[in-house]
């Protein structure tokens, strides 16, 4: 199934790109985190493994939730 993903270099939490790919897609040196409906993600923001959200700073204090209609 095709889904949207954040592309993040291994051992980091910084989103280097967002892609649309098959769920079996892999790229050496990176891991993929699915971008769920209603969650904003773009290049240059940070992924928080504890809550699964993406934030504008490494301190995980600013994020935006988007409601899709």
C-alpha positions as protocol buffer text, in pm:
chain_id: "A"
residue {
  index: 1
  type: UNK
  ca { x: 0 y: 0 z: 0 }
}
residue {
  index: 2
  type: UNK
  ca { x: 126 y: 349 z: -86 }
}
residue {
  index: 3
  type: UNK
  ca { x: 164 y: 582 z: 215 }
}
residue {
  index: 4
  type: UNK
  ca { x: 332 y: 911 z: 313 }
}
residue {
  index: 5
  type: UNK
  ca { x: 653 y: 886 z: 514 }
}
residue {
  index: 6
  type: UNK
  ca { x: 907 y: 1105 z: 686 }
}
residue {
  index: 7
  type: UNK
  ca { x: 1259 y: 1012 z: 577 }
}
residue {
  index: 8
  type: UNK
  ca { x: 1498 y: 1032 z: 874 }
}
residue {
  index: 9
  type: UNK
  ca { x: 1869 y: 947 z: 882 }
}
residue {
  index: 10
  type: UNK
  ca { x: 1957 y: 660 z: 1116 }
}
residue {
  index: 11
  type: UNK
  ca { x: 2055 y: 770 z: 1468 }
}
residue {
  index: 12
  type: UNK
  ca { x: 1882 y: 1109 z: 1425 }
}
residue {
  index: 13
  type: UNK
  ca { x: 1534 y: 1257 z: 1461 }
}
residue {
  index: 14
  type: UNK
  ca { x: 1557 y: 1528 z: 1192 }
}
residue {
  index: 15
  type: UNK
  ca { x: 1324 y: 1485 z: 894 }
}
residue {
  index: 16
  type: UNK
  ca { x: 1536 y: 1520 z: 579 }
}
residue {
  index: 17
  type: UNK
  ca { x: 1252 y: 1468 z: 333 }
}
residue {
  index: 18
  type: UNK
  ca { x: 894 y: 1350 z: 299 }
}
residue {
  index: 19
  type: UNK
  ca { x: 811 y: 1083 z: 44 }
}
residue {
  index: 20
  type: UNK
  ca { x: 525 y: 874 z: -88 }
}
residue {
  index: 21
  type: UNK
  ca { x: 624 y: 509 z: -113 }
}
residue {
  index: 22
  type: UNK
  ca { x: 512 y: 150 z: -80 }
}
residue {
  index: 23
  type: UNK
  ca { x: 521 y: 25 z: 279 }
}
residue {
  index: 24
  type: UNK
  ca { x: 800 y: -218 z: 190 }
}
residue {
  index: 25
  type: UNK
  ca { x: 1029 y: 58 z: 57 }
}
residue {
  index: 26
  type: UNK
  ca { x: 1369 y: 85 z: 227 }
}
residue {
  index: 27
  type: UNK
  ca { x: 1667 y: 313 z: 175 }
}
residue {
  index: 28
  type: UNK
  ca { x: 2009 y: 245 z: 325 }
}
residue {
  index: 29
  type: UNK
  ca { x: 2106 y: 480 z: 607 }
}
residue {
  index: 30
  type: UNK
  ca { x: 1751 y: 600 z: 674 }
}
residue {
  index: 31
  type: UNK
  ca { x: 1434 y: 493 z: 846 }
}
residue {
  index: 32
  type: UNK
  ca { x: 1077 y: 581 z: 750 }
}
residue {
  index: 33
  type: UNK
  ca { x: 803 y: 701 z: 983 }
}
residue {
  index: 34
  type: UNK
  ca { x: 450 y: 699 z: 849 }
}
residue {
  index: 35
  type: UNK
  ca { x: 282 y: 1039 z: 841 }
}
residue {
  index: 36
  type: UNK
  ca { x: -69 y: 974 z: 971 }
}
residue {
  index: 37
  type: UNK
  ca { x: -376 y: 1171 z: 861 }
}
residue {
  index: 38
  type: UNK
  ca { x: -404 y: 1499 z: 1049 }
}
residue {
  index: 39
  type: UNK
  ca { x: -35 y: 1514 z: 1140 }
}
residue {
  index: 40
  type: UNK
  ca { x: 181 y: 1783 z: 981 }
}
residue {
  index: 41
  type: UNK
  ca { x: 529 y: 1681 z: 875 }
}
residue {
  index: 42
  type: UNK
  ca { x: 778 y: 1861 z: 655 }
}
residue {
  index: 43
  type: UNK
  ca { x: 1150 y: 1869 z: 588 }
}
residue {
  index: 44
  type: UNK
  ca { x: 1353 y: 2022 z: 870 }
}
residue {
  index: 45
  type: UNK
  ca { x: 1132 y: 1930 z: 1165 }
}
residue {
  index: 46
  type: UNK
  ca { x: 1197 y: 1672 z: 1437 }
}
residue {
  index: 47
  type: UNK
  ca { x: 1034 y: 1339 z: 1514 }
}
residue {
  index: 48
  type: UNK
  ca { x: 947 y: 1255 z: 1875 }
}
residue {
  index: 49
  type: UNK
  ca { x: 952 y: 877 z: 1921 }
}
residue {
  index: 50
  type: UNK
  ca { x: 759 y: 901 z: 2249 }
}
residue {
  index: 51
  type: UNK
  ca { x: 439 y: 1050 z: 2106 }
}
residue {
  index: 52
  type: UNK
  ca { x: 482 y: 988 z: 1731 }
}
residue {
  index: 53
  type: UNK
  ca { x: 447 y: 1358 z: 1644 }
}
residue {
  index: 54
  type: UNK
  ca { x: 668 y: 1598 z: 1452 }
}
residue {
  index: 55
  type: UNK
  ca { x: 792 y: 1924 z: 1606 }
}
residue {
  index: 56
  type: UNK
  ca { x: 958 y: 2245 z: 1489 }
}
residue {
  index: 57
  type: UNK
  ca { x: 1230 y: 2229 z: 1753 }
}
residue {
  index: 58
  type: UNK
  ca { x: 1442 y: 1964 z: 1920 }
}
residue {
  index: 59
  type: UNK
  ca { x: 1275 y: 2053 z: 2251 }
}
residue {
  index: 60
  type: UNK
  ca { x: 942 y: 1912 z: 2121 }
}
residue {
  index: 61
  type: UNK
  ca { x: 740 y: 2219 z: 2221 }
}
residue {
  index: 62
  type: UNK
  ca { x: 582 y: 2339 z: 1895 }
}
residue {
  index: 63
  type: UNK
  ca { x: 374 y: 2129 z: 1660 }
}
residue {
  index: 64
  type: UNK
  ca { x: 62 y: 2178 z: 1448 }
}
residue {
  index: 65
  type: UNK
  ca { x: -226 y: 1936 z: 1415 }
}
residue {
  index: 66
  type: UNK
  ca { x: -416 y: 1966 z: 1088 }
}
residue {
  index: 67
  type: UNK
  ca { x: -778 y: 1858 z: 1051 }
}
residue {
  index: 68
  type: UNK
  ca { x: -850 y: 1713 z: 710 }
}
residue {
  index: 69
  type: UNK
  ca { x: -1204 y: 1754 z: 581 }
}
